[in-house]
């Protein structure tokens, strides 16, 4: 496997290869061309994240594991909700 996956995610993908999962995959190369490659593999590309050179996708565990073997995929992590840090009184 060429892409970096955290061990917990790797285990979940292997245990449930047909379960849907939302992921962010860091890529090396042209985002539009690689989004098309990801879609050809069966994944659904939800967003292109140009600031971090990544794609937000939906896929099955099996599709994600196949993408992890692609040389243009550098890392894979779960797509999670991100919230801003709380501001405390007196802070900028």
FIKOLZA-1660 file (N, C-alpha, C; in steps of 0.1 Angstrom, whole numbers, plus 5000, padded with zeros to 4 digits):
% residues 92
   i   px   py   pz ch aa at
   1 5008 4988 5000  A  X  N
   1 5000 5000 5000  A  X CA
   1 5009 5012 5000  A  X  C
   2 5007 5022 4990  A  X  N
   2 5016 5033 4989  A  X CA
   2 5011 5045 4998  A  X  C
   3 4998 5047 4999  A  X  N
   3 4993 5058 5007  A  X CA
   3 4994 5056 5022  A  X  C
   4 4995 5067 5029  A  X  N
   4 4995 5066 5044  A  X CA
   4 4981 5066 5049  A  X  C
   5 4977 5055 5057  A  X  N
   5 4964 5054 5063  A  X CA
   5 4967 5052 5078  A  X  C
   6 4959 5058 5087  A  X  N
   6 4961 5055 5101  A  X CA
   6 4956 5040 5103  A  X  C
   7 4962 5033 5112  A  X  N
   7 4959 5019 5114  A  X CA
   7 4944 5016 5117  A  X  C
   8 4938 5025 5124  A  X  N
   8 4923 5023 5127  A  X CA
   8 4915 5024 5115  A  X  C
   9 4918 5033 5106  A  X  N
   9 4910 5034 5094  A  X CA
   9 4913 5022 5085  A  X  C
  10 4925 5018 5084  A  X  N
  10 4929 5007 5075  A  X CA
  10 4921 4994 5080  A  X  C
  11 4920 4992 5093  A  X  N
  11 4913 4981 5098  A  X CA
  11 4898 4981 5095  A  X  C
  12 4892 4993 5097  A  X  N
  12 4878 4995 5094  A  X CA
  12 4875 4992 5079  A  X  C
  13 4883 4997 5070  A  X  N
  13 4881 4995 5056  A  X CA
  13 4882 4980 5052  A  X  C
  14 4892 4973 5059  A  X  N
  14 4893 4959 5056  A  X CA
  14 4882 4951 5062  A  X  C
  15 4877 4954 5073  A  X  N
  15 4866 4947 5080  A  X CA
  15 4852 4949 5073  A  X  C
  16 4851 4961 5066  A  X  N
  16 4838 4964 5060  A  X CA
  16 4840 4969 5046  A  X  C
  17 4845 4960 5037  A  X  N
  17 4849 4965 5023  A  X CA
  17 4837 4970 5015  A  X  C
  18 4825 4967 5018  A  X  N
  18 4813 4971 5011  A  X CA
  18 4806 4983 5017  A  X  C
  19 4811 4987 5029  A  X  N
  19 4804 4998 5036  A  X CA
  19 4809 5012 5030  A  X  C
  20 4799 5021 5029  A  X  N
  20 4803 5034 5023  A  X CA
  20 4811 5042 5034  A  X  C
  21 4820 5050 5029  A  X  N
  21 4829 5059 5037  A  X CA
  21 4832 5072 5030  A  X  C
  22 4833 5082 5038  A  X  N
  22 4837 5095 5033  A  X CA
  22 4851 5098 5037  A  X  C
  23 4859 5101 5027  A  X  N
  23 4874 5103 5029  A  X CA
  23 4879 5116 5023  A  X  C
  24 4891 5119 5027  A  X  N
  24 4899 5130 5021  A  X CA
  24 4911 5123 5017  A  X  C
  25 4915 5124 5004  A  X  N
  25 4927 5118 4999  A  X CA
  25 4936 5129 4994  A  X  C
  26 4948 5129 4999  A  X  N
  26 4959 5138 4995  A  X CA
  26 4965 5132 4982  A  X  C
  27 4967 5141 4972  A  X  N
  27 4971 5136 4959  A  X CA
  27 4984 5144 4954  A  X  C
  28 4991 5137 4945  A  X  N
  28 5002 5143 4938  A  X CA
  28 4999 5144 4923  A  X  C
  29 4997 5156 4918  A  X  N
  29 4994 5158 4904  A  X CA
  29 4982 5167 4902  A  X  C
  30 4977 5168 4890  A  X  N
  30 4966 5176 4886  A  X CA
  30 4953 5172 4893  A  X  C
  31 4947 5181 4901  A  X  N
  31 4934 5177 4908  A  X CA
  31 4923 5173 4899  A  X  C
  32 4921 5180 4888  A  X  N
  32 4910 5176 4879  A  X CA
  32 4912 5163 4872  A  X  C
  33 4924 5160 4868  A  X  N
  33 4927 5147 4862  A  X CA
  33 4926 5136 4872  A  X  C
  34 4931 5138 4884  A  X  N
  34 4930 5128 4894  A  X CA
  34 4916 5126 4900  A  X  C
  35 4908 5136 4900  A  X  N
  35 4894 5135 4903  A  X CA
  35 4887 5125 4893  A  X  C
  36 4891 5127 4880  A  X  N
  36 4885 5118 4870  A  X CA
  36 4890 5104 4872  A  X  C
  37 4903 5102 4876  A  X  N
  37 4908 5089 4879  A  X CA
  37 4900 5082 4891  A  X  C
  38 4898 5090 4901  A  X  N
  38 4891 5085 4913  A  X CA
  38 4877 5081 4909  A  X  C
  39 4870 5089 4901  A  X  N
  39 4857 5086 4896  A  X CA
  39 4856 5073 4888  A  X  C
  40 4867 5071 4880  A  X  N
  40 4867 5059 4871  A  X CA
  40 4869 5046 4880  A  X  C
  41 4874 5048 4892  A  X  N
  41 4876 5037 4902  A  X CA
  41 4863 5034 4909  A  X  C
  42 4852 5043 4907  A  X  N
  42 4840 5040 4913  A  X CA
  42 4837 5050 4925  A  X  C
  43 4846 5058 4929  A  X  N
  43 4844 5068 4939  A  X CA
  43 4836 5080 4934  A  X  C
  44 4830 5087 4943  A  X  N
  44 4823 5099 4940  A  X CA
  44 4831 5111 4946  A  X  C
  45 4835 5120 4937  A  X  N
  45 4843 5131 4942  A  X CA
  45 4833 5142 4946  A  X  C
  46 4833 5146 4958  A  X  N
  46 4824 5157 4963  A  X CA
  46 4830 5170 4962  A  X  C
  47 4843 5171 4964  A  X  N
  47 4850 5184 4963  A  X CA
  47 4865 5183 4960  A  X  C
  48 4870 5193 4953  A  X  N
  48 4884 5194 4951  A  X CA
  48 4890 5204 4961  A  X  C
  49 4899 5200 4969  A  X  N
  49 4905 5209 4980  A  X CA
  49 4919 5213 4976  A  X  C
  50 4919 5224 4968  A  X  N
  50 4932 5228 4962  A  X CA
  50 4942 5233 4972  A  X  C
  51 4937 5239 4983  A  X  N
  51 4947 5244 4993  A  X CA
  51 4955 5233 4999  A  X  C
  52 4950 5221 5000  A  X  N
  52 4957 5210 5006  A  X CA
  52 4960 5199 4996  A  X  C
  53 4958 5202 4983  A  X  N
  53 4960 5192 4973  A  X CA
  53 4953 5179 4976  A  X  C
  54 4940 5179 4977  A  X  N
  54 4933 5167 4981  A  X CA
  54 4919 5167 4975  A  X  C
  55 4913 5155 4976  A  X  N
  55 4899 5153 4971  A  X CA
  55 4891 5148 4982  A  X  C
  56 4879 5153 4984  A  X  N
  56 4869 5148 4993  A  X CA
  56 4860 5138 4985  A  X  C
  57 4860 5125 4989  A  X  N
  57 4853 5115 4981  A  X CA
  57 4844 5107 4990  A  X  C
  58 4835 5100 4983  A  X  N
  58 4827 5090 4989  A  X CA
  58 4831 5077 4982  A  X  C
  59 4832 5066 4989  A  X  N
  59 4836 5053 4983  A  X CA
  59 4833 5042 4992  A  X  C
  60 4835 5030 4987  A  X  N
  60 4833 5018 4996  A  X CA
  60 4847 5015 5002  A  X  C
  61 4848 5007 5012  A  X  N
  61 4861 5004 5018  A  X CA
  61 4870 4997 5007  A  X  C
  62 4864 4989 4999  A  X  N
  62 4872 4982 4988  A  X CA
  62 4878 4992 4978  A  X  C
  63 4869 5002 4974  A  X  N
  63 4874 5012 4965  A  X CA
  63 4885 5021 4972  A  X  C
  64 4884 5024 4984  A  X  N
  64 4894 5032 4991  A  X CA
  64 4907 5024 4992  A  X  C
  65 4906 5011 4995  A  X  N
  65 4919 5003 4996  A  X CA
  65 4925 5003 4982  A  X  C
  66 4917 5002 4971  A  X  N
  66 4923 5002 4958  A  X CA
  66 4930 5015 4955  A  X  C
  67 4923 5026 4959  A  X  N
  67 4929 5040 4957  A  X CA
  67 4942 5041 4965  A  X  C
  68 4943 5035 4976  A  X  N
  68 4955 5036 4985  A  X CA
  68 4967 5030 4978  A  X  C
  69 4965 5022 4968  A  X  N
  69 4976 5016 4961  A  X CA
  69 4980 5024 4949  A  X  C
  70 4973 5034 4945  A  X  N
  70 4976 5043 4934  A  X CA
  70 4988 5051 4937  A  X  C
  71 4998 5053 4928  A  X  N
  71 5010 5060 4931  A  X CA
  71 5007 5075 4933  A  X  C
  72 4996 5080 4928  A  X  N
  72 4993 5095 4930  A  X CA
  72 4986 5098 4943  A  X  C
  73 4982 5088 4951  A  X  N
  73 4976 5090 4964  A  X CA
  73 4986 5090 4974  A  X  C
  74 4988 5101 4981  A  X  N
  74 4998 5102 4992  A  X CA
  74 4993 5099 5006  A  X  C
  75 4981 5102 5009  A  X  N
  75 4975 5099 5022  A  X CA
  75 4960 5098 5021  A  X  C
  76 4954 5091 5031  A  X  N
  76 4940 5090 5031  A  X CA
  76 4935 5092 5046  A  X  C
  77 4925 5100 5048  A  X  N
  77 4920 5101 5062  A  X CA
  77 4904 5102 5061  A  X  C
  78 4898 5099 5072  A  X  N
  78 4883 5101 5072  A  X CA
  78 4880 5115 5071  A  X  C
  79 4869 5118 5064  A  X  N
  79 4863 5131 5062  A  X CA
  79 4855 5134 5074  A  X  C
  80 4859 5143 5083  A  X  N
  80 4851 5146 5095  A  X CA
  80 4847 5160 5096  A  X  C
  81 4837 5163 5103  A  X  N
  81 4832 5176 5105  A  X CA
  81 4843 5184 5113  A  X  C
  82 4846 5196 5108  A  X  N
  82 4856 5205 5114  A  X CA
  82 4849 5217 5119  A  X  C
  83 4852 5221 5131  A  X  N
  83 4846 5233 5138  A  X CA
  83 4857 5242 5142  A  X  C
  84 4854 5255 5141  A  X  N
  84 4864 5265 5146  A  X CA
  84 4866 5264 5161  A  X  C
  85 4878 5267 5166  A  X  N
  85 4881 5267 5180  A  X CA
  85 4873 5278 5186  A  X  C
  86 4869 5276 5199  A  X  N
  86 4861 5286 5206  A  X CA
  86 4870 5298 5210  A  X  C
  87 4864 5309 5209  A  X  N
  87 4872 5321 5214  A  X CA
  87 4868 5323 5229  A  X  C
  88 4878 5327 5236  A  X  N
  88 4876 5330 5250  A  X CA
  88 4876 5346 5251  A  X  C
  89 4869 5350 5262  A  X  N
  89 4868 5364 5265  A  X CA
  89 4881 5371 5264  A  X  C
  90 4882 5382 5257  A  X  N
  90 4894 5390 5257  A  X CA
  90 4904 5386 5246  A  X  C
  91 4901 5376 5238  A  X  N
  91 4909 5371 5227  A  X CA
  91 4904 5378 5214  A  X  C
  92 4914 5381 5206  A  X  N
  92 4912 5387 5193  A  X CA
  92 4901 5385 5184  A  X  C
% end
